[in-house]
Amino acid sequence: MHILLTGGTGLIGSALVKQWLNQHKLIVLTRDPNRAKQQLGPEVSTVQSVQQVDFNQIDAVINLAGEPIVGKRWSNKQKQVLCESRWAITKQLVAAIKGASSPPSVLISGSAIGIYGRQQQQFIDEDYQSFHAEFSSELCQRWEQLALEAQSARTRVCLLRTGIVLANEGGALKKMLLPFKLGLGGRIGNGEQYMSWLHLHDMLRLIDFLLQHPTLTGAFNATAPNPVTNAEFSRQLAGVLHRPALLPMPAFVLKLMLGEMADLLLTGQRVIPAKLQQAGFTFNYPQLADALKALQG
């Protein structure tokens, strides 16, 4: 297939490039082609703008672009960066898809389980509509609305409501490893908040699954079927690393350090991938212990 990919230098995007490079014809849309080629390899085709791409020649668009949501305090300026880095490119892609006489057959576009906002203990599938009003939810709702404008009789749209992707190369797990390896890890806040996680390998497989199944459309929870509390996640990670997990991070300290962004870590959602499972997708790593052992064992 002829695939256009945004976010190709991110954790998921770069792993997709590695997996697909010899299977598909890839074009990576990037602001920095030199950096992209350094990271992904000189054989990767890159473009700097949507205008450089003939969308009549593209079979699929995978839209994963966006400033990392964790990393900087959520000042008003940073919130604007987080939104615009997702919304602007999505608008451009949708306009190009709608303007093509022979458009791509599928747009697989990023989103996050943050769309549900903070939730309690209940299981949440893709039909859940009682979103908690907060920044992460508003960001994702608008992001999804923009992507869905590409939907037509000739182009289907799939939305990836992604959870915490576990990988050694980056993301949340990489940030957690050092303190846990030093025996300084522990639960965050009261530890009762749910973490809906996914092994990177299953993330790549489910994107490929959506690509290959032309009847699938709409939102999909990109999470493993067995979310765990933060306390349980901490216990299992410490166990795999053969370290204690005795040092909890108090909520007030995290709020002092991170401001509003701390809410991402102190609250959570108990999300299940109902639509993927109904469609016949099976997870290689449905249990957290197996995922962590595969990554750190």
FENJO-V110830 format. One line per field, one symbol per residue. psi: psi as a letter, one per 30 degrees, with the letter a starting at -180 (. if undefined). burial: # if it has 24 or more other ideal C-beta (glycine too) atoms within 12 Angstrom, else .. A space follows every 10 residues. Layout:
psi = ???
burial = ???
//
This chain:
psi = ljkkklgffl eeeeeeeeef efeljkkkjk fieeeeeeef kffkkllfle ffkjffgkek kjjgkkkkfk ekkileeeee eeeefeeeee eeeeeeeffk filkfkjjkl alffffaklb fkkjaffkfi kkjleeeeee eeeeeeefff kaffklkkkj ikajkklffa aeeeefeeee fggglllkbf gfkkjjlkke eeeeeeeeee efjffklakk jillfillle eeeeeeeeee fhllifiljk eeeeeeefbe ffeefflaki kkieeeeefg kkkfifkeee eeeeef.
burial = ########## ########## ...#.##### .....#..## ...####..# ..#.#..### ########## ...#...##. .##.###### ####.###.# ..######## #########. ...###.#.. ##.####.## ########## #...###### #######..# ###..##.## ....#####. ########## ########## #....##### ########## ########.# #.#.#..##. ...#...#.# ########## ###.##.... #.#.##.##. ##..##.
//
